[in-house]
Structure formats: structure tokens, C-alpha cells
Amino acid sequence: MITNLTDLAAHVCAHKPEIQAVARSVYKYTSCGASINEVPGGVSVSSIVEGAEACTPVHALLYPFTGEAWDGAVQAVEDEAKEIWDNTHGCDDCGPEEWDGSRPINPNCKSCKGEGAII
């Protein structure tokens, strides 16, 4: 059970029970570079998707919460960030641009092999 920042720091293997250390650990160990903020009575996690000018929804957890609840919120942010990325970062050969200038990734693209444009 995670009842405070000290417990969360231990759960995410942060080197200190401080918000900056927890934030660094969360950023470092997520592929989307998730960020964490303190909110009254708990924490929130979200991510900015570079080059898309978009953010994932904010997932707030109030103490106490389980490690599984934390891990689920982080996984949701990872999944949401990947969906935003995949919908906006196709390479020039992935297909036509959308009305807003974005280009979805084509998983069968022969040029980028479904990885999309590198920024």
C-alpha cells in the first residue's frame, strides 16, 4: 500500500523520498517520459507527446493507493502517449496527411517499417 511520497519513492526505486527524485525516476523509466505532480492528498501522472503539441489525460491517485493502481495509471499514460504518437508521427511514405497536417503511422509502411518519423 502506498500511503505517502516515501512509499511511492520506494515503489519507483527513487534514490530519495522527494518529489524531484520520484519525478526523475518516473521520467527515466517510462518510454513516454511521464511526469508526476503532487496534488492535494496524492499525486498525478501524465505525459507531453513531443512534436504533437498534445498531452495525455492526467491520472490522479489519492493516498492510500496500491502499487497496482500506480502501475495501472502509468501504463495508461504510456498507452495514451503511444496512441497520440502513432496518430501524428507517420513518415512521408506512411500515407496522406490528415486535415490538421498530421500523418498517422502506417504499421505496414515499407520506408519506416511502422516506426514513424524521427524527430
C-alpha positions as CSV (number, residue, x, y, z in Angstrom):
1,M,0.0,0.0,0.0
2,I,1.3,3.4,-0.9
3,T,0.3,5.9,1.8
4,N,2.7,8.8,1.1
5,L,5.6,10.0,-1.1
6,T,8.1,7.9,0.8
7,D,6.2,4.8,-0.1
8,L,5.9,5.9,-3.7
9,A,9.6,6.7,-3.9
10,A,10.4,3.1,-2.8
11,H,7.9,1.7,-5.3
12,V,9.5,3.5,-8.2
13,C,13.1,3.0,-7.0
14,A,13.8,6.7,-6.5
15,H,17.0,7.5,-4.7
16,K,15.3,9.9,-2.2
17,P,11.7,10.3,-0.9
18,E,11.4,13.7,-2.5
19,I,9.1,14.7,-5.4
20,Q,12.1,15.6,-7.7
21,A,13.7,12.2,-7.2
22,V,10.4,10.4,-7.8
23,A,9.7,12.6,-10.9
24,R,13.2,11.8,-12.3
25,S,12.7,8.0,-11.7
26,V,9.2,8.1,-13.4
27,Y,10.5,10.1,-16.3
28,K,13.6,7.9,-16.8
29,Y,11.8,4.6,-16.6
30,T,8.9,5.3,-18.9
31,S,9.2,5.3,-22.7
32,C,6.9,8.3,-22.9
33,G,8.8,10.4,-20.3
34,A,5.9,10.6,-18.0
35,S,5.7,13.4,-15.4
36,I,4.4,13.3,-11.9
37,N,3.0,16.2,-9.8
38,E,1.8,16.4,-6.3
39,V,-1.9,17.1,-5.9
40,P,-3.8,17.7,-2.6
41,G,-3.9,14.3,-1.0
42,G,-1.9,12.4,-3.6
43,V,-0.1,12.6,-6.9
44,S,-0.9,12.7,-10.6
45,V,0.8,11.3,-13.7
46,S,0.6,12.4,-17.3
47,S,2.9,13.0,-20.4
48,I,3.5,15.5,-23.1
49,V,3.9,14.0,-26.5
50,E,6.8,15.8,-28.2
51,G,6.1,17.2,-31.7
52,A,2.3,16.6,-31.4
53,E,1.5,19.6,-29.1
54,A,-0.7,17.2,-27.1
55,C,-0.8,15.8,-23.6
56,T,-2.2,12.6,-22.3
57,P,-5.1,12.8,-19.8
58,V,-4.0,13.4,-16.2
59,H,-4.4,10.4,-13.9
60,A,-4.7,11.4,-10.2
61,L,-4.3,9.0,-7.4
62,L,-5.2,9.9,-3.8
63,Y,-3.4,8.3,-0.9
64,P,-3.7,5.5,0.0
65,F,-3.5,3.5,-3.2
66,T,-2.0,0.2,-4.2
67,G,1.2,-0.3,-6.3
68,E,-1.0,-2.0,-8.8
69,A,-3.2,1.2,-9.1
70,W,0.0,3.3,-9.6
71,D,1.4,0.9,-12.2
72,G,-2.0,0.9,-14.0
73,A,-2.1,4.7,-14.1
74,V,1.5,4.8,-15.5
75,Q,0.6,2.1,-18.1
76,A,-2.5,4.1,-19.1
77,V,-0.3,7.1,-19.7
78,E,2.2,5.1,-21.7
79,D,-0.6,3.7,-23.9
80,E,-2.2,7.1,-24.4
81,A,1.1,8.7,-25.4
82,K,1.8,5.9,-27.8
83,E,-1.6,6.3,-29.4
84,I,-1.1,10.1,-29.8
85,W,2.4,9.4,-31.3
86,D,1.1,6.8,-33.7
87,N,-1.7,9.1,-34.8
88,T,0.6,12.0,-35.6
89,H,4.1,10.8,-36.5
90,G,3.9,8.9,-39.7
91,C,6.8,9.3,-42.2
92,D,6.2,10.9,-45.6
93,D,5.6,7.4,-47.1
94,C,3.1,6.2,-44.4
95,G,0.2,7.8,-46.3
96,P,-1.7,11.0,-46.8
97,E,-1.7,13.8,-44.3
98,E,-4.8,14.4,-42.2
99,W,-6.7,17.7,-42.3
100,D,-4.5,19.1,-39.4
101,G,-1.2,18.2,-41.1
102,S,-0.5,15.1,-39.0
103,R,0.1,11.8,-40.6
104,P,-0.8,8.5,-38.9
105,I,1.8,5.8,-38.7
106,N,1.2,3.0,-41.2
107,P,2.3,-0.2,-39.4
108,N,3.0,-1.7,-42.9
109,C,5.0,1.2,-44.2
110,K,8.0,-0.2,-46.2
111,S,10.0,3.0,-45.6
112,C,9.8,3.4,-41.8
113,K,8.6,-0.2,-41.0
114,G,5.9,1.2,-38.8
115,E,8.2,3.2,-36.6
116,G,7.1,6.6,-38.0
117,A,9.0,9.8,-38.5
118,I,12.0,10.5,-36.3
119,I,12.0,14.0,-34.7
